[in-house]
Amino acid sequence: MSDANPFESLQEQVDDAGAYLDIDDDVLERLKHPERVLEVTLSVERDDGSLEQFEGFRSQFNGDRGPYKGGIRYHPNVSRDEVKALSGWMTYKCAVVDIPLGGAKGGIVVDPDELSAAELERLTRAYAAELRPLVGPDRDIPAPDVNTGQREMNWFKDTYETLERTTAPGVITGKAISSGGSEGRVEATGRSTMFAAREAFDYLDRDLTEATVAVQGYGNAGSVAARLIEELGATVVAVSDSSGGVYDPDGLDAHAVKSHKNETGTVTGYADTEELTNEELLTLDVDLLVPAALENAIDADLAEAVEADVIVETANGPLTPAADDVLTGRDVLVVPDVLANAGGVTVSYFEWVQNRQRFAWSEARVNDELESVITGAFDELVDAYKSNDLPNFRTAAYVVGIQRVADAYAEGGNWP
């Protein structure tokens, strides 16, 4: 894993796309920085009565196209630059799939495994109270991310509603169904990965049913992507998590491996498989590689050893810009994160719409609407790639996304 600064990676990606756009340099520079970043210190009472301080962040990158939108992650490696980068990626992700939202991201520097459920609740409520002046259904709408889920979103919603003395289910997405969540939200990121993989193989005129697949990262998104891609007829031969990976050239049962992970806490030890490291998985000779863990998983050196023909990014920023250059030179097709994993924010948008309308959609409608958004965005990406003679799909995605944000900014105008 590279130690590349993710915020610098984002800025480099914006510059790469900006070279193909008729946008003034000063406007492009504006689109490389967050509008504001909140940094908080949360004092939380531990179960033994002691106080512990936790550092938290919320970056609101750009609101030209609508309310800020982006997840909240709990992880020891959360940093100011990370949330800034992630909030920028969210901005352009929303623009690429053309939903009327801006980009934000938040996080707390914490290992959630070291806290009890009661401590996590107090931490989440403290964070929600600090974010209260900045968030709201028309301001900033958080969502789950790494190590957070429906439980934390429900706590956040309850804290906001209690302090504001109101009912506002649209203040946050990724909630439980009974708290105003949307059908299809849990599987959304994995499902958009599947749609992106399907469209990529169609674009290459290749048969996905004959493809071998490796998935790095077997949390919710990675495991759902593996199962849905498997249901299309592909053969998932390797998966991994933070503890390591398992490999079977004859194919794994994606659902059974997830059940094993749920029972044991890891994919390793799954019956009749060969164990391998995450780096070994990333360099397997497979047709499709799905990096679904954290950013910077593949740097330039590792990219030289990648043997996959197609990479579909489920994680945010799993390739460094230098790795992108290497893979472009080797004609590896990379479907970028801002399209491939956009299912999460797209169905979060659907959830927000349902909350505003006080009208729930069926899972079938959610999945159909998601497919329409992702396939439409893929077609627009291909059009941009071909018509502008761009070097790769990532640049094409940023050309589409940045132009939409720049247009919204120009239409709204600038004033003190």
Secondary structure, 3 states (H helix, E strand, C coil): CCCCCHHHHHHHHHHHHHCCCCCCHHHHHHCCCCCEEEEEEEEEECCCCCEEEEEEEEEEEECCCCCEEEEEEEECCCCHHHHHHHHHHHHHHHHHCCCCCCEEEEEEECCHHHCCHHHHHHHHHHHHHHHCCCCECCCEEEEECCCCCHHHHHHHHHHHHHHHCCCCHHHCCCCCHHHCCCCCCCCHHHHHHHHHHHHHHHHCCCCHHHCEEEEECCCHHHHHHHHHHHHCCCEEEEEEECCEEEECCCCCCHHHHHHHHHHHCCCCCCCCCEEECHHHHHCCCCCEEEECCCCCCECHHHHHHCCCCEEECCCCCCECHHHHHHHHHCCCEEECHHHHCCHHHHHHHHHHHHHHHCCCCCHHHHHHHHHHHHHHHHHHHHHHHHHCCCCCHHHHHHHHHHHHHHHHHHHHCCCC
